[in-house]
Amino acid sequence: MELFGNYLLAFIETGGLFAPFLFISCHLLRPLFFLPVVFICISGGILFGAVAGTLYSVIGITLSSIIFYGVIRWMPKTFNKLVNLKRKIIGSNSKFTTSQIAILRLVPFIHFHLLSLCLIEISANFKDYTKSSLLSNIPLAFVYTSVGKWISNLSPMYILVFLVTLLPLLYILRRKEIIIKWNDFFQVSTQ
């Protein structure tokens, strides 16, 4: 992975004017090489600086999310299987808000496209999904591009403290409504 990362950085650095396009295309090809989003965002901060790296990462991550939307809608059976698997793991009545997904995207070991799947479920249409995806990608790109060097030098203890402080935010930003089916609320007795 380190060798591939060094090769990727050298390739983009020698790209000249095409370096931003090469970097954005790395975001699009990231799922094929099983690279974490965090790695690409930190690389963007090293190569382009905080402002330009964040902008290029937001563009690349959002385009990756849009491609995921197109691919998953193109394969409806796979979409239904993934939704059923997600419901078994998380529960059938729990739906995240866009704010919660934005915070969950800051946790590096939660799969990026699993959270995109959650966004698809709460979005009404493609326009709504694109807007929600863009809004939830901005904190991810900003944090890991601008503060990426700082996060990579943290000890595991500080990372654990950071993740524990994110938990109250998830609770505060939760959806405040619960849907209970009529039959679940009123237990029908069979006599």
Buried (B, 14 or more C-beta within 10 A) or exposed (E): EEEEBEEBEEEBEEBEEEBBEBBBBBBBEBBEEEBBBBBBBBBBBBBBEBEBBBBBBBBBBBBBBBEBBEEBEEEEEEBEEBBEEBEEEEEEEEBBBBBBBBBBBBBBEEEBBBBBBBBBBBBEEEEBBBEBBBBBBBBBBBBBBBEBEEBEEEEEEEEEEEEEEEEEBBEEBBEEEEEEEEEEEEEEEEE
